[in-house]
Amino acid sequence: METKLIILRGNGDSAKTLLAHRLQAALGPSSLVISQAVVRDRILHVHDQPGNLAIGVIKQLAACNNRQIEYVIVEGILVSARYRAMLVTLMRQFERALVYHFDGPVPETVVSHRHLKLRWLLHDRLNVPQEYQFPTNLSLEAQTAQVLADLRA
């Protein structure tokens, strides 16, 4: 079985998790969503710092489902400086990998909260050829349609 890896990454509050679950609903029971926030915050209780345990756990969860199910969706902020090596390794292990990045200007609500602004990363790309940048004004429905069309291509 060929498993497709879908990576959804970018700033918080960009609807990555919502898109991941919409895709899972559309793709059916042979799909798995691996959420960085769930693994890091709820399962491991670790901070997002270099070398944190979530990096390896996300990699293992994705890799062990390769050739077991049709779709593995990895979603989260997945800061390039910490997660790039792991994500690129995963992309090489899967027969097909689709990578989507969510970017955009810092919202006004974040500007007033210095601790949030420090975590807001513009243009934090993986710099891999297959990385697609979602336009900031693209609706959730259009994002879902885009990924599903890319899977069929």
Backbone as CSV, one residue per row, in Angstrom:
resi,resn,N_x,N_y,N_z,CA_x,CA_y,CA_z,C_x,C_y,C_z
1,MET,0.841,-1.179,0.000,0.000,0.000,0.000,0.887,1.244,0.000
2,GLU,0.559,2.173,-0.871,1.279,3.449,-0.911,0.617,4.416,0.060
3,THR,1.367,4.879,1.025,0.851,5.850,1.985,1.304,7.239,1.583
4,LYS,0.370,8.162,1.592,0.677,9.554,1.279,0.838,10.327,2.578
5,LEU,1.900,11.086,2.670,2.179,11.935,3.821,1.723,13.346,3.487
6,ILE,0.912,13.914,4.368,0.449,15.296,4.211,0.955,16.069,5.423
7,ILE,1.728,17.110,5.178,2.259,17.940,6.262,1.593,19.307,6.179
8,LEU,0.976,19.720,7.282,0.326,21.026,7.393,1.054,21.775,8.500
9,ARG,1.718,22.853,8.171,2.514,23.551,9.180,2.435,25.051,8.998
10,GLY,2.688,25.763,10.084,2.664,27.224,10.051,2.212,27.782,11.378
11,ASN,1.958,29.065,11.392,1.625,29.770,12.626,0.340,29.280,13.267
12,GLY,0.236,29.533,14.558,-0.959,29.171,15.310,-2.178,29.942,14.818
13,ASP,-3.324,29.402,15.102,-4.602,30.020,14.733,-4.765,30.193,13.228
14,SER,-4.139,29.317,12.450,-4.290,29.382,10.994,-5.174,28.252,10.472
15,ALA,-5.848,27.540,11.359,-6.817,26.480,11.025,-6.177,25.208,10.488
16,LYS,-4.906,24.954,10.837,-4.236,23.726,10.413,-4.942,22.495,10.973
17,THR,-5.269,22.536,12.248,-5.917,21.392,12.896,-7.293,21.150,12.301
18,LEU,-8.025,22.217,12.084,-9.349,22.092,11.481,-9.240,21.497,10.081
19,LEU,-8.280,21.956,9.292,-8.073,21.399,7.963,-7.687,19.927,8.058
20,ALA,-6.817,19.579,8.976,-6.403,18.179,9.134,-7.613,17.283,9.404
21,HIS,-8.502,17.722,10.268,-9.673,16.903,10.599,-10.701,16.893,9.465
22,ARG,-10.790,17.978,8.723,-11.656,17.984,7.526,-11.126,16.988,6.496
23,LEU,-9.819,16.986,6.311,-9.224,16.039,5.375,-9.457,14.607,5.839
24,GLN,-9.277,14.362,7.125,-9.498,13.017,7.655,-10.936,12.573,7.430
25,ALA,-11.881,13.463,7.632,-13.287,13.130,7.397,-13.527,12.809,5.923
26,ALA,-12.891,13.554,5.033,-13.069,13.319,3.601,-12.354,12.058,3.133
27,LEU,-11.215,11.744,3.739,-10.406,10.608,3.296,-10.848,9.293,3.917
28,GLY,-11.549,9.359,5.028,-12.092,8.145,5.621,-11.196,7.486,6.648
29,PRO,-11.561,6.264,7.026,-10.903,5.585,8.148,-9.465,5.158,7.896
30,SER,-9.005,5.218,6.657,-7.620,4.851,6.381,-6.725,6.095,6.403
31,SER,-7.027,6.991,7.365,-6.220,8.200,7.517,-5.957,8.435,8.999
32,LEU,-4.828,9.029,9.278,-4.393,9.292,10.642,-3.933,10.732,10.750
33,VAL,-4.401,11.434,11.787,-3.931,12.789,12.066,-2.989,12.726,13.264
34,ILE,-1.785,13.233,13.064,-0.808,13.350,14.151,-0.638,14.838,14.407
35,SER,-1.111,15.287,15.545,-1.071,16.698,15.897,0.108,16.978,16.825
36,GLN,0.954,17.902,16.405,2.095,18.281,17.236,1.641,18.715,18.623
37,ALA,0.579,19.510,18.700,0.105,20.012,19.990,-0.349,18.875,20.900
38,VAL,-1.019,17.891,20.341,-1.482,16.753,21.151,-0.284,15.964,21.662
39,VAL,0.644,15.641,20.766,1.814,14.858,21.167,2.644,15.622,22.186
40,ARG,2.917,16.881,21.901,3.806,17.664,22.772,3.159,18.057,24.082
41,ASP,1.928,18.601,24.008,1.285,19.144,25.201,0.532,18.101,26.027
42,ARG,-0.235,17.264,25.359,-1.122,16.354,26.092,-0.505,15.005,26.412
43,ILE,0.325,14.495,25.517,0.906,13.172,25.758,2.223,13.271,26.516
44,LEU,3.125,14.143,26.040,4.464,14.205,26.619,4.662,15.313,27.642
45,HIS,3.869,16.365,27.580,4.024,17.518,28.479,5.432,18.104,28.401
46,VAL,5.877,18.382,27.161,7.209,18.968,26.972,7.087,20.315,26.274
47,HIS,8.059,21.163,26.500,8.104,22.457,25.838,8.657,22.293,24.431
48,ASP,8.273,23.200,23.549,8.744,23.152,22.168,10.111,23.812,22.087
49,GLN,11.116,23.025,22.358,12.487,23.498,22.328,13.312,22.517,21.501
50,PRO,14.502,22.895,21.088,15.322,21.988,20.293,15.498,20.634,20.993
51,GLY,15.347,19.571,20.224,15.560,18.233,20.746,14.455,17.689,21.626
52,ASN,13.290,18.354,21.686,12.224,17.849,22.560,11.733,16.486,22.090
53,LEU,11.196,15.712,23.019,10.773,14.338,22.751,9.699,14.221,21.681
54,ALA,8.904,15.265,21.496,7.820,15.208,20.511,8.345,14.987,19.103
55,ILE,9.516,15.480,18.805,10.076,15.343,17.460,10.195,13.867,17.092
56,GLY,10.800,13.092,17.968,10.972,11.661,17.712,9.668,10.890,17.741
57,VAL,8.765,11.267,18.642,7.488,10.555,18.741,6.647,10.793,17.489
58,ILE,6.602,12.030,17.013,5.869,12.326,15.777,6.453,11.506,14.628
59,LYS,7.770,11.467,14.541,8.431,10.704,13.488,8.070,9.228,13.569
60,GLN,8.114,8.664,14.762,7.807,7.239,14.936,6.349,6.929,14.618
61,LEU,5.438,7.788,15.073,4.017,7.569,14.779,3.758,7.584,13.282
62,ALA,4.358,8.535,12.594,4.166,8.617,11.144,4.819,7.422,10.447
63,ALA,6.058,7.136,10.790,6.805,6.075,10.114,6.172,4.699,10.324
64,CYS,5.672,4.431,11.521,5.111,3.101,11.771,3.776,2.898,11.055
65,ASN,3.166,3.965,10.575,1.917,3.836,9.816,2.138,3.885,8.307
66,ASN,3.384,4.098,7.898,3.717,4.066,6.480,3.480,2.655,5.952
67,ARG,2.770,2.543,4.863,2.388,1.279,4.226,1.357,0.490,5.036
68,GLN,0.793,1.115,6.062,-0.257,0.486,6.860,-1.626,1.098,6.572
69,ILE,-1.622,2.409,6.326,-2.850,3.142,6.005,-2.575,4.020,4.793
70,GLU,-3.612,4.605,4.221,-3.433,5.375,2.988,-2.884,6.786,3.200
71,TYR,-3.262,7.429,4.320,-2.904,8.835,4.516,-2.428,9.070,5.950
72,VAL,-1.280,9.706,6.076,-0.783,10.170,7.366,-0.707,11.687,7.265
73,ILE,-1.411,12.364,8.167,-1.452,13.829,8.187,-0.724,14.294,9.444
74,VAL,0.360,15.026,9.267,1.115,15.593,10.388,0.841,17.088,10.377
75,GLU,0.342,17.601,11.498,0.011,19.031,11.537,0.522,19.677,12.809
76,GLY,0.887,20.945,12.662,1.339,21.717,13.813,2.139,22.927,13.369
77,ILE,2.575,23.694,14.333,3.433,24.835,14.006,4.725,24.313,13.383
78,LEU,5.290,23.274,13.977,6.437,22.565,13.406,7.520,23.514,12.904
79,VAL,8.043,24.305,13.823,9.068,25.302,13.522,10.226,24.651,12.761
80,SER,10.579,25.236,11.651,11.597,24.670,10.766,12.917,24.391,11.488
81,ALA,13.354,25.301,12.327,14.637,25.131,13.017,14.675,23.858,13.865
82,ARG,13.524,23.407,14.363,13.484,22.225,15.222,12.984,20.970,14.503
83,TYR,12.104,21.122,13.554,11.413,19.972,12.965,11.822,19.664,11.529
84,ARG,12.572,20.534,10.879,12.890,20.340,9.463,13.573,19.003,9.195
85,ALA,14.610,18.676,9.927,15.355,17.430,9.672,14.430,16.217,9.773
86,MET,13.597,16.186,10.801,12.672,15.066,10.969,11.664,15.009,9.836
87,LEU,11.101,16.161,9.453,10.099,16.189,8.387,10.698,15.788,7.042
88,VAL,11.895,16.240,6.742,12.547,15.868,5.491,12.840,14.365,5.477
89,THR,13.262,13.817,6.592,13.482,12.368,6.690,12.186,11.613,6.425
90,LEU,11.097,12.054,7.043,9.802,11.418,6.799,9.409,11.508,5.331
91,MET,9.606,12.663,4.739,9.235,12.855,3.338,9.976,11.862,2.439
92,ARG,11.197,11.536,2.779,11.974,10.570,1.990,11.470,9.143,2.194
93,GLN,10.901,8.865,3.364,10.436,7.516,3.667,9.112,7.183,2.989
94,PHE,8.299,8.193,2.734,6.997,7.974,2.123,7.117,8.077,0.607
95,GLU,6.301,7.315,-0.097,6.329,7.346,-1.559,5.916,8.718,-2.092
96,ARG,5.005,9.371,-1.380,4.523,10.682,-1.819,4.302,11.564,-0.600
97,ALA,4.785,12.788,-0.678,4.616,13.741,0.424,4.126,15.077,-0.134
98,LEU,3.092,15.610,0.507,2.558,16.924,0.173,2.792,17.817,1.383
99,VAL,3.346,18.992,1.155,3.692,19.894,2.250,3.001,21.233,2.017
100,TYR,2.274,21.691,3.046,1.544,22.957,2.958,1.966,23.843,4.114
101,HIS,2.181,25.104,3.797,2.592,26.071,4.814,1.571,27.195,4.906
102,PHE,1.244,27.561,6.123,0.319,28.660,6.408,1.154,29.813,6.938
103,ASP,0.999,30.972,6.336,1.765,32.137,6.742,0.799,33.303,6.837
104,GLY,1.295,34.443,7.166,0.436,35.614,7.197,0.972,36.650,8.147
105,PRO,0.405,37.828,8.078,0.854,38.901,8.963,0.460,38.613,10.408
106,VAL,1.188,39.205,11.308,0.889,39.044,12.726,-0.429,39.748,13.030
107,PRO,-1.427,39.020,13.546,-2.711,39.665,13.859,-2.556,40.712,14.955
108,GLU,-3.439,41.695,14.957,-3.389,42.759,15.962,-3.452,42.211,17.386
109,THR,-4.213,41.147,17.595,-4.314,40.579,18.949,-2.980,40.028,19.417
110,VAL,-2.147,39.592,18.488,-0.839,39.053,18.854,0.158,40.180,19.089
111,VAL,0.054,41.274,18.339,0.978,42.397,18.467,0.991,42.922,19.901
112,SER,-0.157,42.932,20.553,-0.240,43.464,21.907,0.242,42.482,22.979
113,HIS,0.523,41.254,22.607,1.011,40.247,23.555,2.417,39.819,23.153
114,ARG,3.403,40.440,23.783,4.796,40.229,23.398,5.179,38.755,23.381
115,HIS,4.725,37.958,24.354,5.104,36.543,24.410,4.542,35.773,23.217
116,LEU,3.392,36.153,22.699,2.846,35.503,21.513,3.585,35.945,20.260
117,LYS,3.923,37.229,20.188,4.602,37.760,19.007,5.955,37.079,18.821
118,LEU,6.626,36.762,19.903,7.921,36.102,19.804,7.790,34.713,19.187
119,ARG,6.601,34.083,19.318,6.379,32.751,18.759,5.819,32.807,17.346
120,TRP,5.509,33.987,16.835,4.921,34.131,15.504,6.050,34.200,14.490
121,LEU,6.108,33.242,13.582,7.204,33.178,12.628,6.688,33.381,11.210
122,LEU,7.097,34.469,10.597,6.733,34.704,9.207,7.726,34.004,8.290
123,HIS,7.219,33.413,7.235,8.043,32.803,6.195,8.948,31.697,6.735
124,ASP,8.469,30.929,7.687,9.244,29.831,8.270,9.090,28.591,7.388
125,ARG,9.653,28.663,6.210,9.488,27.600,5.223,10.492,26.471,5.454
126,LEU,10.142,25.275,4.974,11.068,24.145,4.998,12.053,24.226,3.836
127,ASN,11.679,24.995,2.806,12.498,25.131,1.601,12.741,23.789,0.918
128,VAL,11.655,23.064,0.719,11.674,21.844,-0.076,10.836,22.122,-1.321
129,PRO,11.173,21.495,-2.441,10.489,21.819,-3.702,8.975,21.655,-3.670
130,GLN,8.472,20.686,-2.936,7.031,20.416,-2.950,6.234,21.211,-1.914
131,GLU,6.844,22.186,-1.276,6.131,22.966,-0.258,5.238,24.012,-0.919
132,TYR,3.961,23.955,-0.605,2.983,24.881,-1.163,2.587,25.897,-0.107
133,GLN,2.635,27.163,-0.457,2.250,28.246,0.447,0.786,28.580,0.230
134,PHE,-0.054,28.340,1.239,-1.455,28.729,1.127,-1.571,30.245,1.174
135,PRO,-2.300,30.851,0.235,-2.559,32.288,0.330,-3.330,32.591,1.618
136,THR,-3.085,33.733,2.207,-3.709,34.053,3.499,-5.218,34.214,3.401
137,ASN,-5.741,34.481,2.226,-7.180,34.706,2.099,-7.947,33.483,1.597
138,LEU,-7.300,32.338,1.519,-7.942,31.132,1.013,-8.827,30.521,2.096
139,SER,-10.070,30.252,1.763,-11.025,29.705,2.738,-10.668,28.267,3.095
140,LEU,-11.206,27.815,4.223,-10.995,26.436,4.658,-11.517,25.454,3.604
141,GLU,-12.647,25.773,3.005,-13.217,24.909,1.967,-12.281,24.831,0.762
142,ALA,-11.721,25.971,0.380,-10.798,25.990,-0.754,-9.497,25.254,-0.421
143,GLN,-9.017,25.390,0.814,-7.820,24.661,1.238,-8.064,23.155,1.159
144,THR,-9.222,22.729,1.671,-9.573,21.307,1.647,-9.623,20.809,0.210
145,ALA,-10.293,21.554,-0.652,-10.400,21.180,-2.057,-9.021,21.113,-2.717
146,GLN,-8.142,22.055,-2.381,-6.790,22.076,-2.948,-6.021,20.815,-2.585
147,VAL,-6.026,20.448,-1.303,-5.271,19.261,-0.872,-5.855,18.006,-1.510
148,LEU,-7.174,17.885,-1.520,-7.809,16.706,-2.119,-7.485,16.618,-3.622
149,ALA,-7.480,17.743,-4.317,-7.127,17.751,-5.740,-5.657,17.357,-5.930
150,ASP,-4.791,17.862,-5.055,-3.371,17.510,-5.147,-3.161,16.022,-4.913
151,LEU,-3.945,15.423,-4.033,-3.836,13.985,-3.784,-4.243,13.167,-5.018
152,ARG,-5.206,13.679,-5.759,-5.676,12.978,-6.968,-4.740,13.169,-8.153
153,ALA,-3.916,14.214,-8.121,-3.033,14.531,-9.257,-1.892,13.520,-9.370
